[in-house]
Amino acid sequence: MPELEQAINYWRLQRPAVGEECALSPEVNALADVYALMIINRSSSVALASMGSVAQQLIAAWRQHMFDLASARSVS
């Protein structure tokens, strides 16, 4: 769950809520759906393969970003 929360926060920064209604971006919404199901099912984890393809791609992009950050720090 912490990894999913971090991915949601990453995407919230990349694509902030917009409009007067503060609508979530499609990226955040896709991950929020997974998070909501985890809460409803009282799960502390969920298999990546059980997520929809959009959520999987968003997690993969976030993980790549984190990897790139870690690599840049180790080079410095």
PDB file with one MODEL, atoms N, CA, C and O in Angstrom:
MODEL        1
ATOM      1  N   MET A   1       0.822  -1.191   0.000  1.00  0.00           N
ATOM      2  CA  MET A   1       0.000   0.000   0.000  1.00  0.00           C
ATOM      3  C   MET A   1       0.874   1.265   0.000  1.00  0.00           C
ATOM      4  O   MET A   1       0.544   2.221  -0.702  1.00  0.00           O
ATOM      5  N   PRO A   2       1.960   1.301   0.753  1.00  0.00           N
ATOM      6  CA  PRO A   2       2.781   2.523   0.718  1.00  0.00           C
ATOM      7  C   PRO A   2       3.305   2.839  -0.681  1.00  0.00           C
ATOM      8  O   PRO A   2       3.386   4.007  -1.059  1.00  0.00           O
ATOM      9  N   GLU A   3       3.660   1.813  -1.451  1.00  0.00           N
ATOM     10  CA  GLU A   3       4.149   2.049  -2.804  1.00  0.00           C
ATOM     11  C   GLU A   3       3.044   2.655  -3.671  1.00  0.00           C
ATOM     12  O   GLU A   3       3.303   3.566  -4.457  1.00  0.00           O
ATOM     13  N   LEU A   4       1.830   2.160  -3.534  1.00  0.00           N
ATOM     14  CA  LEU A   4       0.707   2.707  -4.293  1.00  0.00           C
ATOM     15  C   LEU A   4       0.443   4.155  -3.881  1.00  0.00           C
ATOM     16  O   LEU A   4       0.181   5.005  -4.732  1.00  0.00           O
ATOM     17  N   GLU A   5       0.511   4.433  -2.595  1.00  0.00           N
ATOM     18  CA  GLU A   5       0.329   5.807  -2.116  1.00  0.00           C
ATOM     19  C   GLU A   5       1.390   6.736  -2.704  1.00  0.00           C
ATOM     20  O   GLU A   5       1.084   7.862  -3.095  1.00  0.00           O
ATOM     21  N   GLN A   6       2.635   6.265  -2.765  1.00  0.00           N
ATOM     22  CA  GLN A   6       3.710   7.078  -3.338  1.00  0.00           C
ATOM     23  C   GLN A   6       3.480   7.318  -4.827  1.00  0.00           C
ATOM     24  O   GLN A   6       3.727   8.415  -5.330  1.00  0.00           O
ATOM     25  N   ALA A   7       3.012   6.298  -5.524  1.00  0.00           N
ATOM     26  CA  ALA A   7       2.725   6.454  -6.953  1.00  0.00           C
ATOM     27  C   ALA A   7       1.582   7.447  -7.164  1.00  0.00           C
ATOM     28  O   ALA A   7       1.644   8.276  -8.072  1.00  0.00           O
ATOM     29  N   ILE A   8       0.551   7.371  -6.344  1.00  0.00           N
ATOM     30  CA  ILE A   8      -0.558   8.324  -6.439  1.00  0.00           C
ATOM     31  C   ILE A   8      -0.044   9.738  -6.211  1.00  0.00           C
ATOM     32  O   ILE A   8      -0.388  10.651  -6.962  1.00  0.00           O
ATOM     33  N   ASN A   9       0.771   9.927  -5.189  1.00  0.00           N
ATOM     34  CA  ASN A   9       1.303  11.266  -4.905  1.00  0.00           C
ATOM     35  C   ASN A   9       2.188  11.771  -6.039  1.00  0.00           C
ATOM     36  O   ASN A   9       2.158  12.957  -6.367  1.00  0.00           O
ATOM     37  N   TYR A  10       2.975  10.882  -6.639  1.00  0.00           N
ATOM     38  CA  TYR A  10       3.796  11.263  -7.789  1.00  0.00           C
ATOM     39  C   TYR A  10       2.907  11.776  -8.914  1.00  0.00           C
ATOM     40  O   TYR A  10       3.159  12.842  -9.474  1.00  0.00           O
ATOM     41  N   TRP A  11       1.870  11.017  -9.242  1.00  0.00           N
ATOM     42  CA  TRP A  11       0.991  11.416 -10.334  1.00  0.00           C
ATOM     43  C   TRP A  11       0.159  12.646  -9.990  1.00  0.00           C
ATOM     44  O   TRP A  11      -0.198  13.416 -10.881  1.00  0.00           O
ATOM     45  N   ARG A  12      -0.154  12.841  -8.713  1.00  0.00           N
ATOM     46  CA  ARG A  12      -0.860  14.069  -8.309  1.00  0.00           C
ATOM     47  C   ARG A  12       0.005  15.292  -8.584  1.00  0.00           C
ATOM     48  O   ARG A  12      -0.510  16.349  -8.947  1.00  0.00           O
ATOM     49  N   LEU A  13       1.321  15.150  -8.414  1.00  0.00           N
ATOM     50  CA  LEU A  13       2.224  16.263  -8.705  1.00  0.00           C
ATOM     51  C   LEU A  13       2.383  16.472 -10.205  1.00  0.00           C
ATOM     52  O   LEU A  13       2.482  17.606 -10.675  1.00  0.00           O
ATOM     53  N   GLN A  14       2.406  15.368 -10.956  1.00  0.00           N
ATOM     54  CA  GLN A  14       2.565  15.457 -12.409  1.00  0.00           C
ATOM     55  C   GLN A  14       1.314  16.006 -13.089  1.00  0.00           C
ATOM     56  O   GLN A  14       1.393  16.795 -14.029  1.00  0.00           O
ATOM     57  N   ARG A  15       0.165  15.572 -12.593  1.00  0.00           N
ATOM     58  CA  ARG A  15      -1.119  15.953 -13.181  1.00  0.00           C
ATOM     59  C   ARG A  15      -2.083  16.362 -12.069  1.00  0.00           C
ATOM     60  O   ARG A  15      -2.933  15.568 -11.667  1.00  0.00           O
ATOM     61  N   PRO A  16      -1.960  17.589 -11.569  1.00  0.00           N
ATOM     62  CA  PRO A  16      -2.802  18.047 -10.460  1.00  0.00           C
ATOM     63  C   PRO A  16      -4.289  18.089 -10.827  1.00  0.00           C
ATOM     64  O   PRO A  16      -4.661  18.121 -12.000  1.00  0.00           O
ATOM     65  N   ALA A  17      -5.107  18.086  -9.804  1.00  0.00           N
ATOM     66  CA  ALA A  17      -6.551  18.220  -9.987  1.00  0.00           C
ATOM     67  C   ALA A  17      -6.832  19.561 -10.653  1.00  0.00           C
ATOM     68  O   ALA A  17      -6.117  20.538 -10.428  1.00  0.00           O
ATOM     69  N   VAL A  18      -7.878  19.599 -11.475  1.00  0.00           N
ATOM     70  CA  VAL A  18      -8.184  20.809 -12.230  1.00  0.00           C
ATOM     71  C   VAL A  18      -9.640  21.205 -12.083  1.00  0.00           C
ATOM     72  O   VAL A  18     -10.492  20.416 -11.675  1.00  0.00           O
ATOM     73  N   GLY A  19      -9.891  22.460 -12.431  1.00  0.00           N
ATOM     74  CA  GLY A  19     -11.257  22.973 -12.437  1.00  0.00           C
ATOM     75  C   GLY A  19     -11.758  23.323 -11.053  1.00  0.00           C
ATOM     76  O   GLY A  19     -11.133  23.012 -10.039  1.00  0.00           O
ATOM     77  N   GLU A  20     -12.896  23.974 -11.043  1.00  0.00           N
ATOM     78  CA  GLU A  20     -13.503  24.364  -9.767  1.00  0.00           C
ATOM     79  C   GLU A  20     -13.861  23.151  -8.920  1.00  0.00           C
ATOM     80  O   GLU A  20     -13.840  23.209  -7.691  1.00  0.00           O
ATOM     81  N   GLU A  21     -14.187  22.056  -9.591  1.00  0.00           N
ATOM     82  CA  GLU A  21     -14.564  20.843  -8.860  1.00  0.00           C
ATOM     83  C   GLU A  21     -13.352  20.035  -8.420  1.00  0.00           C
ATOM     84  O   GLU A  21     -13.495  19.011  -7.753  1.00  0.00           O
ATOM     85  N   CYS A  22     -12.144  20.497  -8.797  1.00  0.00           N
ATOM     86  CA  CYS A  22     -10.891  19.799  -8.445  1.00  0.00           C
ATOM     87  C   CYS A  22     -10.933  18.335  -8.869  1.00  0.00           C
ATOM     88  O   CYS A  22     -10.619  17.436  -8.088  1.00  0.00           O
ATOM     89  N   ALA A  23     -11.323  18.115 -10.113  1.00  0.00           N
ATOM     90  CA  ALA A  23     -11.407  16.754 -10.650  1.00  0.00           C
ATOM     91  C   ALA A  23     -10.028  16.126 -10.727  1.00  0.00           C
ATOM     92  O   ALA A  23      -9.060  16.769 -11.135  1.00  0.00           O
ATOM     93  N   LEU A  24      -9.949  14.868 -10.332  1.00  0.00           N
ATOM     94  CA  LEU A  24      -8.689  14.136 -10.414  1.00  0.00           C
ATOM     95  C   LEU A  24      -8.337  13.892 -11.872  1.00  0.00           C
ATOM     96  O   LEU A  24      -9.217  13.736 -12.719  1.00  0.00           O
ATOM     97  N   SER A  25      -7.050  13.861 -12.151  1.00  0.00           N
ATOM     98  CA  SER A  25      -6.594  13.527 -13.492  1.00  0.00           C
ATOM     99  C   SER A  25      -6.903  12.054 -13.769  1.00  0.00           C
ATOM    100  O   SER A  25      -7.099  11.283 -12.829  1.00  0.00           O
ATOM    101  N   PRO A  26      -6.949  11.653 -15.037  1.00  0.00           N
ATOM    102  CA  PRO A  26      -7.188  10.235 -15.345  1.00  0.00           C
ATOM    103  C   PRO A  26      -6.143   9.314 -14.706  1.00  0.00           C
ATOM    104  O   PRO A  26      -6.460   8.197 -14.297  1.00  0.00           O
ATOM    105  N   GLU A  27      -4.894   9.793 -14.623  1.00  0.00           N
ATOM    106  CA  GLU A  27      -3.835   8.971 -14.031  1.00  0.00           C
ATOM    107  C   GLU A  27      -4.107   8.729 -12.545  1.00  0.00           C
ATOM    108  O   GLU A  27      -4.063   7.593 -12.073  1.00  0.00           O
ATOM    109  N   VAL A  28      -4.383   9.794 -11.829  1.00  0.00           N
ATOM    110  CA  VAL A  28      -4.648   9.664 -10.391  1.00  0.00           C
ATOM    111  C   VAL A  28      -5.919   8.853 -10.167  1.00  0.00           C
ATOM    112  O   VAL A  28      -5.981   8.029  -9.254  1.00  0.00           O
ATOM    113  N   ASN A  29      -6.910   9.081 -10.980  1.00  0.00           N
ATOM    114  CA  ASN A  29      -8.174   8.366 -10.841  1.00  0.00           C
ATOM    115  C   ASN A  29      -7.987   6.863 -11.025  1.00  0.00           C
ATOM    116  O   ASN A  29      -8.582   6.074 -10.292  1.00  0.00           O
ATOM    117  N   ALA A  30      -7.169   6.460 -11.993  1.00  0.00           N
ATOM    118  CA  ALA A  30      -6.927   5.031 -12.229  1.00  0.00           C
ATOM    119  C   ALA A  30      -6.280   4.373 -11.013  1.00  0.00           C
ATOM    120  O   ALA A  30      -6.649   3.262 -10.632  1.00  0.00           O
ATOM    121  N   LEU A  31      -5.320   5.060 -10.411  1.00  0.00           N
ATOM    122  CA  LEU A  31      -4.652   4.504  -9.225  1.00  0.00           C
ATOM    123  C   LEU A  31      -5.547   4.596  -7.990  1.00  0.00           C
ATOM    124  O   LEU A  31      -5.495   3.731  -7.116  1.00  0.00           O
ATOM    125  N   ALA A  32      -6.359   5.637  -7.919  1.00  0.00           N
ATOM    126  CA  ALA A  32      -7.272   5.786  -6.782  1.00  0.00           C
ATOM    127  C   ALA A  32      -8.311   4.667  -6.770  1.00  0.00           C
ATOM    128  O   ALA A  32      -8.748   4.234  -5.704  1.00  0.00           O
ATOM    129  N   ASP A  33      -8.704   4.202  -7.947  1.00  0.00           N
ATOM    130  CA  ASP A  33      -9.640   3.072  -8.012  1.00  0.00           C
ATOM    131  C   ASP A  33      -9.033   1.822  -7.375  1.00  0.00           C
ATOM    132  O   ASP A  33      -9.703   1.106  -6.630  1.00  0.00           O
ATOM    133  N   VAL A  34      -7.776   1.572  -7.671  1.00  0.00           N
ATOM    134  CA  VAL A  34      -7.080   0.420  -7.079  1.00  0.00           C
ATOM    135  C   VAL A  34      -7.003   0.591  -5.562  1.00  0.00           C
ATOM    136  O   VAL A  34      -7.261  -0.347  -4.807  1.00  0.00           O
ATOM    137  N   TYR A  35      -6.649   1.790  -5.130  1.00  0.00           N
ATOM    138  CA  TYR A  35      -6.530   2.093  -3.703  1.00  0.00           C
ATOM    139  C   TYR A  35      -7.869   1.889  -2.998  1.00  0.00           C
ATOM    140  O   TYR A  35      -7.924   1.311  -1.913  1.00  0.00           O
ATOM    141  N   ALA A  36      -8.937   2.363  -3.616  1.00  0.00           N
ATOM    142  CA  ALA A  36     -10.272   2.219  -3.016  1.00  0.00           C
ATOM    143  C   ALA A  36     -10.646   0.743  -2.865  1.00  0.00           C
ATOM    144  O   ALA A  36     -11.192   0.342  -1.837  1.00  0.00           O
ATOM    145  N   LEU A  37     -10.358  -0.054  -3.875  1.00  0.00           N
ATOM    146  CA  LEU A  37     -10.659  -1.488  -3.778  1.00  0.00           C
ATOM    147  C   LEU A  37      -9.850  -2.161  -2.678  1.00  0.00           C
ATOM    148  O   LEU A  37     -10.341  -3.066  -2.004  1.00  0.00           O
ATOM    149  N   MET A  38      -8.617  -1.720  -2.500  1.00  0.00           N
ATOM    150  CA  MET A  38      -7.804  -2.269  -1.413  1.00  0.00           C
ATOM    151  C   MET A  38      -8.440  -1.952  -0.058  1.00  0.00           C
ATOM    152  O   MET A  38      -8.485  -2.800   0.833  1.00  0.00           O
ATOM    153  N   ILE A  39      -8.926  -0.732   0.080  1.00  0.00           N
ATOM    154  CA  ILE A  39      -9.565  -0.335   1.335  1.00  0.00           C
ATOM    155  C   ILE A  39     -10.841  -1.143   1.560  1.00  0.00           C
ATOM    156  O   ILE A  39     -11.069  -1.661   2.653  1.00  0.00           O
ATOM    157  N   ILE A  40     -11.663  -1.247   0.533  1.00  0.00           N
ATOM    158  CA  ILE A  40     -12.921  -1.989   0.648  1.00  0.00           C
ATOM    159  C   ILE A  40     -12.659  -3.445   1.010  1.00  0.00           C
ATOM    160  O   ILE A  40     -13.362  -4.025   1.838  1.00  0.00           O
ATOM    161  N   ASN A  41     -11.645  -4.029   0.384  1.00  0.00           N
ATOM    162  CA  ASN A  41     -11.318  -5.439   0.632  1.00  0.00           C
ATOM    163  C   ASN A  41     -10.400  -5.644   1.832  1.00  0.00           C
ATOM    164  O   ASN A  41     -10.027  -6.772   2.153  1.00  0.00           O
ATOM    165  N   ARG A  42     -10.042  -4.553   2.485  1.00  0.00           N
ATOM    166  CA  ARG A  42      -9.137  -4.585   3.631  1.00  0.00           C
ATOM    167  C   ARG A  42      -7.830  -5.310   3.306  1.00  0.00           C
ATOM    168  O   ARG A  42      -7.335  -6.123   4.087  1.00  0.00           O
ATOM    169  N   SER A  43      -7.289  -4.988   2.128  1.00  0.00           N
ATOM    170  CA  SER A  43      -6.032  -5.578   1.669  1.00  0.00           C
ATOM    171  C   SER A  43      -4.890  -4.605   1.919  1.00  0.00           C
ATOM    172  O   SER A  43      -5.054  -3.393   1.781  1.00  0.00           O
ATOM    173  N   SER A  44      -3.756  -5.132   2.280  1.00  0.00           N
ATOM    174  CA  SER A  44      -2.580  -4.278   2.454  1.00  0.00           C
ATOM    175  C   SER A  44      -1.684  -4.324   1.220  1.00  0.00           C
ATOM    176  O   SER A  44      -0.716  -3.571   1.114  1.00  0.00           O
ATOM    177  N   SER A  45      -2.019  -5.215   0.291  1.00  0.00           N
ATOM    178  CA  SER A  45      -1.251  -5.292  -0.959  1.00  0.00           C
ATOM    179  C   SER A  45      -2.170  -5.831  -2.053  1.00  0.00           C
ATOM    180  O   SER A  45      -3.224  -6.413  -1.796  1.00  0.00           O
ATOM    181  N   VAL A  46      -1.720  -5.608  -3.276  1.00  0.00           N
ATOM    182  CA  VAL A  46      -2.454  -6.112  -4.426  1.00  0.00           C
ATOM    183  C   VAL A  46      -1.427  -6.480  -5.495  1.00  0.00           C
ATOM    184  O   VAL A  46      -0.438  -5.772  -5.681  1.00  0.00           O
ATOM    185  N   ALA A  47      -1.660  -7.571  -6.183  1.00  0.00           N
ATOM    186  CA  ALA A  47      -0.745  -8.001  -7.243  1.00  0.00           C
ATOM    187  C   ALA A  47      -0.840  -7.056  -8.426  1.00  0.00           C
ATOM    188  O   ALA A  47      -1.934  -6.678  -8.845  1.00  0.00           O
ATOM    189  N   LEU A  48       0.287  -6.685  -8.950  1.00  0.00           N
ATOM    190  CA  LEU A  48       0.318  -5.787 -10.094  1.00  0.00           C
ATOM    191  C   LEU A  48      -0.481  -6.382 -11.261  1.00  0.00           C
ATOM    192  O   LEU A  48      -1.173  -5.659 -11.977  1.00  0.00           O
ATOM    193  N   ALA A  49      -0.383  -7.667 -11.440  1.00  0.00           N
ATOM    194  CA  ALA A  49      -1.084  -8.337 -12.538  1.00  0.00           C
ATOM    195  C   ALA A  49      -2.607  -8.246 -12.408  1.00  0.00           C
ATOM    196  O   ALA A  49      -3.321  -8.385 -13.402  1.00  0.00           O
ATOM    197  N   SER A  50      -3.101  -8.016 -11.204  1.00  0.00           N
ATOM    198  CA  SER A  50      -4.553  -7.920 -11.015  1.00  0.00           C
ATOM    199  C   SER A  50      -5.093  -6.524 -11.306  1.00  0.00           C
ATOM    200  O   SER A  50      -6.306  -6.320 -11.356  1.00  0.00           O
ATOM    201  N   MET A  51      -4.191  -5.563 -11.496  1.00  0.00           N
ATOM    202  CA  MET A  51      -4.609  -4.193 -11.815  1.00  0.00           C
ATOM    203  C   MET A  51      -4.899  -4.085 -13.306  1.00  0.00           C
ATOM    204  O   MET A  51      -4.427  -4.893 -14.106  1.00  0.00           O
ATOM    205  N   GLY A  52      -5.676  -3.083 -13.663  1.00  0.00           N
ATOM    206  CA  GLY A  52      -5.909  -2.804 -15.072  1.00  0.00           C
ATOM    207  C   GLY A  52      -4.625  -2.356 -15.755  1.00  0.00           C
ATOM    208  O   GLY A  52      -3.658  -1.973 -15.096  1.00  0.00           O
ATOM    209  N   SER A  53      -4.626  -2.408 -17.071  1.00  0.00           N
ATOM    210  CA  SER A  53      -3.405  -2.083 -17.816  1.00  0.00           C
ATOM    211  C   SER A  53      -2.960  -0.638 -17.620  1.00  0.00           C
ATOM    212  O   SER A  53      -1.761  -0.362 -17.590  1.00  0.00           O
ATOM    213  N   VAL A  54      -3.904   0.283 -17.486  1.00  0.00           N
ATOM    214  CA  VAL A  54      -3.537   1.685 -17.272  1.00  0.00           C
ATOM    215  C   VAL A  54      -2.828   1.842 -15.932  1.00  0.00           C
ATOM    216  O   VAL A  54      -1.787   2.493 -15.855  1.00  0.00           O
ATOM    217  N   ALA A  55      -3.378   1.256 -14.884  1.00  0.00           N
ATOM    218  CA  ALA A  55      -2.754   1.332 -13.560  1.00  0.00           C
ATOM    219  C   ALA A  55      -1.374   0.683 -13.589  1.00  0.00           C
ATOM    220  O   ALA A  55      -0.435   1.202 -12.985  1.00  0.00           O
ATOM    221  N   GLN A  56      -1.240  -0.441 -14.282  1.00  0.00           N
ATOM    222  CA  GLN A  56       0.062  -1.108 -14.393  1.00  0.00           C
ATOM    223  C   GLN A  56       1.078  -0.200 -15.075  1.00  0.00           C
ATOM    224  O   GLN A  56       2.223  -0.104 -14.633  1.00  0.00           O
ATOM    225  N   GLN A  57       0.668   0.461 -16.140  1.00  0.00           N
ATOM    226  CA  GLN A  57       1.573   1.367 -16.864  1.00  0.00           C
ATOM    227  C   GLN A  57       1.971   2.558 -15.996  1.00  0.00           C
ATOM    228  O   GLN A  57       3.120   2.999 -16.030  1.00  0.00           O
ATOM    229  N   LEU A  58       1.026   3.076 -15.224  1.00  0.00           N
ATOM    230  CA  LEU A  58       1.320   4.206 -14.343  1.00  0.00           C
ATOM    231  C   LEU A  58       2.304   3.817 -13.248  1.00  0.00           C
ATOM    232  O   LEU A  58       3.215   4.580 -12.929  1.00  0.00           O
ATOM    233  N   ILE A  59       2.123   2.639 -12.674  1.00  0.00           N
ATOM    234  CA  ILE A  59       3.050   2.138 -11.658  1.00  0.00           C
ATOM    235  C   ILE A  59       4.429   1.943 -12.278  1.00  0.00           C
ATOM    236  O   ILE A  59       5.439   2.312 -11.680  1.00  0.00           O
ATOM    237  N   ALA A  60       4.473   1.365 -13.472  1.00  0.00           N
ATOM    238  CA  ALA A  60       5.753   1.142 -14.151  1.00  0.00           C
ATOM    239  C   ALA A  60       6.462   2.468 -14.425  1.00  0.00           C
ATOM    240  O   ALA A  60       7.675   2.567 -14.238  1.00  0.00           O
ATOM    241  N   ALA A  61       5.730   3.477 -14.863  1.00  0.00           N
ATOM    242  CA  ALA A  61       6.335   4.790 -15.138  1.00  0.00           C
ATOM    243  C   ALA A  61       6.847   5.416 -13.851  1.00  0.00           C
ATOM    244  O   ALA A  61       7.920   6.020 -13.846  1.00  0.00           O
ATOM    245  N   TRP A  62       6.100   5.283 -12.759  1.00  0.00           N
ATOM    246  CA  TRP A  62       6.542   5.820 -11.465  1.00  0.00           C
ATOM    247  C   TRP A  62       7.804   5.088 -10.999  1.00  0.00           C
ATOM    248  O   TRP A  62       8.753   5.716 -10.531  1.00  0.00           O
ATOM    249  N   ARG A  63       7.810   3.762 -11.130  1.00  0.00           N
ATOM    250  CA  ARG A  63       8.995   2.985 -10.720  1.00  0.00           C
ATOM    251  C   ARG A  63      10.218   3.393 -11.540  1.00  0.00           C
ATOM    252  O   ARG A  63      11.319   3.497 -10.999  1.00  0.00           O
ATOM    253  N   GLN A  64      10.035   3.622 -12.829  1.00  0.00           N
ATOM    254  CA  GLN A  64      11.145   4.053 -13.678  1.00  0.00           C
ATOM    255  C   GLN A  64      11.659   5.409 -13.226  1.00  0.00           C
ATOM    256  O   GLN A  64      12.868   5.638 -13.196  1.00  0.00           O
ATOM    257  N   HIS A  65      10.755   6.301 -12.878  1.00  0.00           N
ATOM    258  CA  HIS A  65      11.149   7.615 -12.364  1.00  0.00           C
ATOM    259  C   HIS A  65      11.974   7.465 -11.088  1.00  0.00           C
ATOM    260  O   HIS A  65      13.002   8.123 -10.932  1.00  0.00           O
ATOM    261  N   MET A  66      11.531   6.609 -10.185  1.00  0.00           N
ATOM    262  CA  MET A  66      12.251   6.393  -8.934  1.00  0.00           C
ATOM    263  C   MET A  66      13.628   5.781  -9.197  1.00  0.00           C
ATOM    264  O   MET A  66      14.607   6.152  -8.549  1.00  0.00           O
ATOM    265  N   PHE A  67      13.703   4.853 -10.136  1.00  0.00           N
ATOM    266  CA  PHE A  67      14.970   4.236 -10.511  1.00  0.00           C
ATOM    267  C   PHE A  67      15.921   5.292 -11.075  1.00  0.00           C
ATOM    268  O   PHE A  67      17.099   5.338 -10.719  1.00  0.00           O
ATOM    269  N   ASP A  68      15.390   6.139 -11.959  1.00  0.00           N
ATOM    270  CA  ASP A  68      16.208   7.201 -12.551  1.00  0.00           C
ATOM    271  C   ASP A  68      16.748   8.159 -11.487  1.00  0.00           C
ATOM    272  O   ASP A  68      17.903   8.581 -11.546  1.00  0.00           O
ATOM    273  N   LEU A  69      15.901   8.493 -10.522  1.00  0.00           N
ATOM    274  CA  LEU A  69      16.348   9.369  -9.411  1.00  0.00           C
ATOM    275  C   LEU A  69      17.465   8.720  -8.614  1.00  0.00           C
ATOM    276  O   LEU A  69      18.470   9.361  -8.307  1.00  0.00           O
ATOM    277  N   ALA A  70      17.290   7.446  -8.278  1.00  0.00           N
ATOM    278  CA  ALA A  70      18.290   6.739  -7.503  1.00  0.00           C
ATOM    279  C   ALA A  70      19.598   6.629  -8.286  1.00  0.00           C
ATOM    280  O   ALA A  70      20.677   6.777  -7.712  1.00  0.00           O
ATOM    281  N   SER A  71      19.510   6.373  -9.576  1.00  0.00           N
ATOM    282  CA  SER A  71      20.713   6.268 -10.411  1.00  0.00           C
ATOM    283  C   SER A  71      21.438   7.609 -10.488  1.00  0.00           C
ATOM    284  O   SER A  71      22.666   7.656 -10.419  1.00  0.00           O
ATOM    285  N   ALA A  72      20.692   8.685 -10.628  1.00  0.00           N
ATOM    286  CA  ALA A  72      21.299  10.010 -10.705  1.00  0.00           C
ATOM    287  C   ALA A  72      21.996  10.363  -9.400  1.00  0.00           C
ATOM    288  O   ALA A  72      23.052  10.995  -9.413  1.00  0.00           O
ATOM    289  N   ARG A  73      21.419   9.964  -8.278  1.00  0.00           N
ATOM    290  CA  ARG A  73      22.025  10.256  -6.980  1.00  0.00           C
ATOM    291  C   ARG A  73      23.308   9.460  -6.782  1.00  0.00           C
ATOM    292  O   ARG A  73      24.269   9.962  -6.200  1.00  0.00           O
ATOM    293  N   SER A  74      23.327   8.218  -7.264  1.00  0.00           N
ATOM    294  CA  SER A  74      24.519   7.394  -7.062  1.00  0.00           C
ATOM    295  C   SER A  74      25.671   7.842  -7.946  1.00  0.00           C
ATOM    296  O   SER A  74      26.829   7.575  -7.626  1.00  0.00           O
ATOM    297  N   VAL A  75      25.382   8.507  -9.035  1.00  0.00           N
ATOM    298  CA  VAL A  75      26.419   9.011  -9.938  1.00  0.00           C
ATOM    299  C   VAL A  75      27.042  10.283  -9.376  1.00  0.00           C
ATOM    300  O   VAL A  75      28.230  10.537  -9.575  1.00  0.00           O
ATOM    301  N   SER A  76      26.256  11.067  -8.685  1.00  0.00           N
ATOM    302  CA  SER A  76      26.734  12.351  -8.145  1.00  0.00           C
ATOM    303  C   SER A  76      27.787  12.207  -7.100  1.00  0.00           C
ATOM    304  O   SER A  76      28.270  13.207  -6.569  1.00  0.00           O
TER     305      SER A  76
ENDMDL
END
